[in-house]
Amino acid sequence: MALLTASQQEISFWIEKLYPQFEPELRKSIIEHGIIQHVKAGQTLIRSEHTIKSTMLLSEGLVKVFRNDNDNGDEFFLYYIEPGQVFALSMIYGSQNETIKISKVAATDCVFISLPLTLTETYQKEYSSWNTFMMDNYKRRFQDILEAVSDLAFGTMDERVKHYLEHQTKSLKTNHIHITHEQIAHDLNTSRVVISRILKHMEEAGKLKLHRNSIEIATA
């Protein structure tokens, strides 16, 4: 490979760190054709009803994925995409040239590698490591969606809040979550008053401690 540009050097760093299972030729292709992108927390990466033309390998940060109700504008939180993962559902919609039914927002500052779908379709045909990687991501996303649907269909709001906070602490790798009651209400598609009441009860039970714009989850 010719002398790498600064952007290619950064892609090479992330590929070696997070995707060492990829064949050398696959890594070389991603370095040559990928586009490194940096986004700030809160930035929308993909909006509902948009057509997808590329996929993203997340290298750093966390991305929130929401399911949108296009009739009334409501949305609820499904799962996080974490470093070393791909925007798998985007590839499904993109390959069928369909508009996507979900939105994705950077929960923290993020770095990702963007690849055109035409190229990833070639990877699927030529590289077994890419297929294994994609299947692992599809299985993870399917499990995430099943859990979200189960919470929505069968869980009480108290249980949904509990599971939501557990998900946050696991994904963010901290028991001190910087989040407002309004943000939780938005993610769970309910009112701030309901969330505040549930969190207050959890605090009284010793399960957490409320701070201004943050929540500290009690450790076992």
C-alpha positions as CSV (number, residue, x, y, z in Angstrom):
1,M,0.0,0.0,0.0
2,A,1.2,3.5,-0.8
3,L,2.0,6.0,1.9
4,L,-1.2,6.5,3.9
5,T,-2.9,9.8,4.4
6,A,-3.7,11.0,7.9
7,S,-7.3,9.8,7.5
8,Q,-6.2,6.4,6.3
9,Q,-3.7,6.2,9.2
10,E,-6.6,6.8,11.6
11,I,-8.8,4.2,9.9
12,S,-5.8,1.7,10.0
13,F,-5.5,2.3,13.8
14,W,-9.2,1.6,14.4
15,I,-9.2,-1.5,12.1
16,E,-6.2,-3.0,13.8
17,K,-7.6,-2.3,17.3
18,L,-11.3,-3.3,16.8
19,Y,-11.4,-5.6,13.8
20,P,-8.3,-7.8,13.9
21,Q,-10.4,-10.8,12.7
22,F,-10.7,-9.3,9.2
23,E,-8.5,-10.8,6.5
24,P,-5.5,-8.6,5.4
25,E,-7.1,-7.8,2.0
26,L,-10.3,-6.8,3.7
27,R,-8.5,-4.5,6.1
28,K,-6.6,-3.0,3.2
29,S,-9.8,-2.3,1.3
30,I,-11.4,-0.6,4.2
31,I,-8.4,1.6,4.8
32,E,-8.3,2.6,1.1
33,H,-12.0,3.2,0.7
34,G,-13.4,4.1,4.1
35,I,-14.1,7.6,5.2
36,I,-13.4,8.6,8.8
37,Q,-16.0,10.8,10.4
38,H,-16.2,12.6,13.8
39,V,-19.5,13.6,15.2
40,K,-20.5,15.4,18.4
41,A,-22.9,14.1,21.1
42,G,-26.5,14.8,20.2
43,Q,-26.0,14.9,16.4
44,T,-28.5,12.8,14.4
45,L,-26.7,10.3,12.2
46,I,-29.7,8.7,10.5
47,R,-33.2,10.0,10.4
48,S,-36.4,8.0,10.0
49,E,-37.6,7.7,6.4
50,H,-34.1,8.4,4.9
51,T,-32.7,6.1,2.3
52,I,-29.4,4.5,3.3
53,K,-26.4,4.6,0.9
54,S,-23.6,3.7,3.3
55,T,-22.9,1.8,6.4
56,M,-20.9,2.7,9.5
57,L,-18.3,0.9,11.6
58,L,-18.4,2.5,15.0
59,S,-14.9,3.0,16.3
60,E,-15.4,5.2,19.4
61,G,-18.4,6.4,21.4
62,L,-22.0,5.3,21.7
63,V,-25.0,5.7,19.3
64,K,-28.6,5.5,20.5
65,V,-31.1,3.8,18.1
66,F,-34.8,4.7,18.2
67,R,-37.9,3.2,16.6
68,N,-40.1,6.0,15.2
69,D,-43.9,6.2,14.9
70,N,-44.3,8.1,11.7
71,D,-48.0,8.8,12.4
72,N,-47.6,10.9,15.5
73,G,-43.8,11.5,15.8
74,D,-43.3,9.4,18.9
75,E,-40.2,7.3,19.3
76,F,-38.7,5.0,21.8
77,F,-35.2,3.8,22.6
78,L,-34.2,0.4,21.3
79,Y,-30.5,-0.2,22.0
80,Y,-27.0,1.2,21.8
81,I,-24.5,0.6,19.1
82,E,-21.0,0.2,20.7
83,P,-17.4,0.4,19.4
84,G,-16.5,-2.5,17.2
85,Q,-20.1,-2.8,15.9
86,V,-21.8,-1.9,12.6
87,F,-25.0,-0.2,11.8
88,A,-26.5,-3.5,10.8
89,L,-30.1,-2.6,10.3
90,S,-29.0,0.2,8.0
91,M,-27.5,-2.3,5.7
92,I,-30.7,-4.3,5.5
93,Y,-32.8,-1.3,4.5
94,G,-30.1,0.0,2.2
95,S,-29.7,-3.2,0.3
96,Q,-33.4,-3.2,-0.4
97,N,-33.4,0.5,-1.3
98,E,-36.0,1.2,1.3
99,T,-36.4,4.1,3.7
100,I,-35.3,3.3,7.2
101,K,-37.8,3.2,10.0
102,I,-35.4,4.1,12.8
103,S,-33.2,7.1,13.8
104,K,-29.7,7.1,15.2
105,V,-28.3,9.7,17.5
106,A,-24.8,10.1,18.9
107,A,-25.1,9.6,22.6
108,T,-21.5,10.7,23.1
109,D,-18.8,12.1,20.8
110,C,-18.2,9.4,18.2
111,V,-15.8,8.3,15.5
112,F,-16.9,6.0,12.8
113,I,-15.8,4.6,9.4
114,S,-18.2,5.1,6.6
115,L,-18.3,2.6,3.7
116,P,-20.6,2.6,0.6
117,L,-23.1,-0.2,0.6
118,T,-22.0,-1.3,-2.9
119,L,-18.6,-2.1,-1.4
120,T,-19.9,-3.9,1.6
121,E,-22.0,-6.1,-0.7
122,T,-18.8,-7.1,-2.4
123,Y,-17.3,-7.9,1.1
124,Q,-20.2,-10.2,1.7
125,K,-19.4,-12.2,-1.4
126,E,-15.6,-12.3,-0.9
127,Y,-14.7,-12.4,2.8
128,S,-15.9,-15.0,5.3
129,S,-14.7,-12.8,8.2
130,W,-17.1,-10.0,7.1
131,N,-20.0,-12.5,6.9
132,T,-19.3,-13.8,10.4
133,F,-19.0,-10.2,11.7
134,M,-22.3,-9.2,10.2
135,M,-24.1,-12.3,11.5
136,D,-22.8,-11.6,15.0
137,N,-24.2,-8.0,14.7
138,Y,-27.5,-9.2,13.3
139,K,-28.0,-11.7,16.2
140,R,-27.1,-9.0,18.8
141,R,-29.5,-6.5,17.2
142,F,-32.3,-9.1,17.1
143,Q,-31.8,-9.9,20.8
144,D,-31.8,-6.2,21.6
145,I,-35.1,-5.7,19.7
146,L,-36.7,-8.7,21.4
147,E,-35.8,-7.3,24.8
148,A,-37.2,-3.9,23.9
149,V,-40.4,-5.3,22.5
150,S,-40.8,-7.6,25.6
151,D,-40.4,-4.6,27.9
152,L,-42.9,-2.6,25.9
153,A,-45.5,-5.3,25.6
154,F,-45.2,-7.0,29.0
155,G,-43.3,-4.8,31.4
156,T,-44.7,-2.2,33.8
157,M,-43.3,1.2,33.5
158,D,-41.4,0.6,36.8
159,E,-39.8,-2.5,35.2
160,R,-39.0,-0.6,32.0
161,V,-37.2,2.2,33.9
162,K,-35.2,-0.4,35.9
163,H,-34.1,-2.2,32.7
164,Y,-33.4,1.1,31.0
165,L,-31.1,2.2,33.8
166,E,-29.4,-1.2,33.8
167,H,-28.8,-0.9,30.1
168,Q,-27.4,2.6,30.6
169,T,-24.9,1.5,33.3
170,K,-23.8,-1.5,31.2
171,S,-23.3,0.4,28.0
172,L,-21.8,3.5,29.5
173,K,-19.7,1.4,31.9
174,T,-20.5,3.6,34.9
175,N,-23.0,3.7,37.7
176,H,-23.2,7.5,37.6
177,I,-25.3,8.4,34.6
178,H,-25.5,12.0,33.4
179,I,-29.1,12.1,32.2
180,T,-32.3,14.1,32.9
181,H,-35.7,12.8,33.8
182,E,-36.9,14.5,30.6
183,Q,-34.4,12.4,28.5
184,I,-35.5,9.2,30.1
185,A,-39.2,10.1,29.5
186,H,-38.4,10.7,25.9
187,D,-36.5,7.4,25.4
188,L,-39.3,5.4,27.0
189,N,-42.1,7.5,25.4
190,T,-43.8,8.6,28.6
191,S,-44.1,11.7,30.6
192,R,-41.4,13.4,32.8
193,V,-43.9,13.3,35.8
194,V,-44.2,9.5,35.6
195,I,-40.4,9.1,35.4
196,S,-39.8,11.4,38.3
197,R,-42.3,9.5,40.4
198,I,-40.7,6.2,39.7
199,L,-37.1,7.4,40.2
200,K,-38.2,9.0,43.6
201,H,-39.6,5.6,44.7
202,M,-36.4,3.9,43.6
203,E,-34.4,6.4,45.6
204,E,-36.5,5.8,48.7
205,A,-35.9,2.1,48.3
206,G,-32.1,2.7,48.2
207,K,-31.7,1.6,44.6
208,L,-30.3,4.9,43.4
209,K,-29.4,8.5,44.3
210,L,-30.8,11.4,42.4
211,H,-28.6,14.4,41.6
212,R,-29.1,17.4,39.4
213,N,-29.1,16.1,35.8
214,S,-27.6,12.8,36.9
215,I,-28.4,9.5,38.6
216,E,-26.1,7.4,40.7
217,I,-27.1,3.7,40.7
218,A,-26.5,1.9,43.9
219,T,-23.9,-0.9,43.7
220,A,-24.5,-4.3,45.2
